Amino acid sequence: MHVVVNAAMSADGKLSTRRREQVTLSGDADFERVDELRASVDAVMVGVGTVLADDPSLTLDDSGHVAAREERGESPHPARVVADSHARTPPDARLLDGAAETYVLVAEAEPVEHRESLEAAGATVVVAGENRVDLPSALDALESRGVDRLMVEGGGELIFSLFAEELVDELSVFVAPQLIGGRDAPTLADGDGFVAEFPTFELTGVDRLDDGVLLAYDCR
């Protein structure tokens, strides 16, 4: 599976404020780029924290991208994936609206009734890992279901975990001309952090978008 992490952050590396509220960091040019990237993948993945904070739909905005996917014999929208060890995704979340298949990755220890509640809401539940989602196993399970290209949109805990497991192939980051600050504000890669053997990447592109900068890296 080819995994692309895509994110927008402030100039000081924050994804949101300390209140973890949704913050608009990108302009029209980057929104269009992200929609095009979504249209090129089989699934879009977020962590449950992003679902609880933003309630995203993760569907395509451009009808032209939808039509192009259908012409290729693909579903109108890529599948949605939520890394949700404890099955906290609300049954009325927007990404369970039926517009595309939605996979919710949960841990085996989570009660069966929680999984059944998600399935009743329209999710396809994938069990991977005992007490928390085992990402390598989860991605293998998604690949067996036809997900060859996966786009990850956050948040910082999930992104860190994917890098820690060496599962990321590409990283694209839009750096906005804004400062957020705050020691408790989420960053591009949260989690435990690295203390040795830091991941390093090859810079493959630098482009100006509106008043921000898009950085592209090869992570392999």
C-alpha positions in Angstrom: 0.0 0.0 0.0 1.2 3.5 -0.8 0.5 6.0 2.1 0.4 9.7 1.6 0.2 12.0 4.6 -1.2 15.4 3.8 -1.7 18.2 6.3 -1.9 22.0 6.7 -0.2 23.6 9.6 0.7 27.1 10.9 4.2 28.5 10.5 4.9 27.2 14.0 3.8 23.7 13.1 0.3 23.7 14.8 -2.7 21.9 13.3 -5.2 23.7 15.5 -5.4 25.7 18.7 -5.1 24.4 22.2 -8.9 24.1 22.2 -8.5 21.7 19.3 -11.1 23.6 17.3 -11.2 23.6 13.5 -9.0 26.4 12.1 -8.9 27.4 8.4 -5.2 27.3 7.4 -5.5 26.8 3.7 -6.8 29.0 0.9 -8.6 28.2 -2.3 -5.5 26.9 -4.2 -4.7 24.4 -1.5 -8.3 23.3 -1.1 -8.3 22.5 -4.8 -5.0 20.6 -4.5 -6.3 18.5 -1.6 -9.6 17.7 -3.5 -7.5 16.6 -6.5 -5.3 14.4 -4.2 -8.4 12.9 -2.6 -9.8 12.0 -6.0 -6.6 10.1 -6.9 -6.7 7.7 -3.9 -8.7 4.7 -2.8 -9.4 5.9 0.7 -8.9 8.9 3.0 -8.0 8.2 6.7 -8.3 10.3 9.9 -8.0 9.6 13.6 -11.1 9.6 15.7 -10.0 12.9 17.4 -10.4 14.6 14.0 -13.9 13.1 13.7 -14.9 14.3 17.1 -13.4 17.8 16.7 -14.3 18.6 13.0 -17.0 16.0 11.9 -15.6 15.9 8.4 -17.4 14.3 5.5 -14.1 13.5 3.6 -15.9 13.5 0.3 -14.9 15.3 -2.9 -16.1 18.9 -3.5 -15.4 19.1 -7.3 -18.1 17.4 -9.4 -15.5 17.0 -12.2 -13.4 14.8 -9.9 -16.4 12.7 -9.1 -17.3 12.3 -12.8 -13.7 11.4 -13.6 -13.7 8.6 -10.9 -16.9 7.2 -12.2 -15.6 7.2 -15.8 -12.7 5.1 -14.5 -15.2 2.7 -13.0 -14.4 3.8 -9.5 -16.8 4.8 -6.7 -17.8 8.5 -6.8 -15.9 9.2 -3.6 -12.9 7.4 -2.0 -13.6 5.3 1.0 -13.4 6.9 4.4 -11.2 5.3 7.2 -11.2 6.2 10.9 -8.6 4.9 13.3 -10.8 4.5 16.4 -9.4 2.0 19.0 -12.3 2.5 21.4 -15.1 2.9 18.9 -15.9 6.5 19.8 -17.1 7.5 16.3 -20.6 9.0 16.8 -23.3 7.0 14.9 -24.5 10.3 13.3 -21.0 11.4 12.1 -21.0 12.9 8.6 -18.7 10.3 7.3 -21.4 7.7 8.0 -23.7 9.4 5.6 -23.6 6.6 3.0 -21.8 8.7 0.3 -18.9 6.3 0.3 -17.9 3.2 2.2 -16.6 3.9 5.7 -14.2 1.7 7.5 -13.8 2.1 11.3 -10.6 0.5 12.7 -11.2 -0.7 16.3 -9.3 -2.8 18.9 -10.3 -6.3 19.7 -10.8 -5.4 23.4 -13.6 -3.0 22.5 -17.1 -4.4 23.5 -19.0 -6.1 20.7 -22.0 -3.9 21.2 -19.9 -0.9 20.4 -18.9 -2.4 17.1 -22.5 -3.5 16.4 -23.6 0.1 17.0 -21.2 1.4 14.4 -22.2 -1.3 11.9 -25.8 -0.4 12.4 -24.9 3.2 11.5 -23.4 2.0 8.2 -19.7 1.5 9.0 -17.6 -1.5 8.1 -15.8 -2.4 11.3 -12.2 -3.7 11.0 -10.7 -5.3 14.1 -6.9 -5.0 14.3 -4.9 -5.1 17.5 -5.8 -6.2 21.0 -6.1 -3.0 23.1 -5.4 -0.3 20.4 -5.4 -0.4 16.6 -2.4 -2.2 15.2 -1.7 0.0 12.2 0.3 -2.5 10.1 -2.4 -5.1 10.5 -5.1 -2.6 9.8 -3.5 -1.4 6.6 -3.0 -5.0 5.5 -6.7 -5.5 6.1 -7.6 -2.4 4.1 -5.3 -3.5 1.2 -7.1 -6.8 1.1 -10.3 -4.8 0.5 -8.9 -3.0 -2.5 -7.2 0.1 -0.9 -3.9 0.5 -2.7 -3.4 4.2 -2.2 -4.3 5.8 1.2 -4.3 9.4 2.0 -4.0 10.4 5.7 -5.3 13.8 6.8 -4.6 13.7 10.5 -4.5 14.3 13.3 -1.1 14.5 14.9 -1.4 11.3 17.0 -2.2 9.2 14.0 0.5 10.8 11.8 3.1 10.2 14.5 2.0 6.5 14.9 2.2 6.0 11.1 5.8 7.4 11.0 6.8 5.4 14.1 5.7 2.2 12.2 7.5 3.4 9.1 4.3 3.2 7.0 4.5 6.5 5.2 5.6 6.9 1.6 5.0 10.6 1.0 4.4 13.7 3.1 2.9 16.9 1.8 2.5 19.9 4.1 1.0 23.3 3.4 2.6 25.8 5.7 0.2 28.7 6.3 1.4 32.3 7.1 -0.2 32.2 10.5 1.0 31.7 14.1 -1.1 29.8 16.6 1.3 29.0 19.5 0.4 27.1 22.7 2.3 24.2 24.3 -0.9 22.1 24.2 -1.9 22.8 20.7 -1.7 19.8 18.4 1.3 19.5 16.0 1.9 17.7 12.8 3.3 14.7 14.7 2.2 14.3 18.4 2.3 11.0 20.2 5.3 10.1 22.3 7.8 11.8 20.0 11.1 10.5 18.8 14.2 10.7 21.0 16.6 9.0 18.6 16.8 7.8 15.0 14.6 10.6 13.8 12.8 10.1 10.5 14.4 12.0 7.7 13.0 12.7 4.2 14.0 13.8 0.7 12.6 17.1 -0.3 10.9 16.7 -3.7 9.0 20.0 -4.1 8.6 23.5 -2.9 5.7 25.6 -4.3 4.0 28.8 -3.3 0.2 28.5 -2.9 -1.6 31.8 -2.2 0.5 33.2 0.7 1.7 29.9 2.0 4.2 27.2 0.9 3.6 23.6 0.0 6.4 21.3 0.9 6.6 17.7 -0.6 8.8 14.9 0.7 9.6 11.4 -0.2 9.7 9.4 3.1 11.2 6.1 1.8 
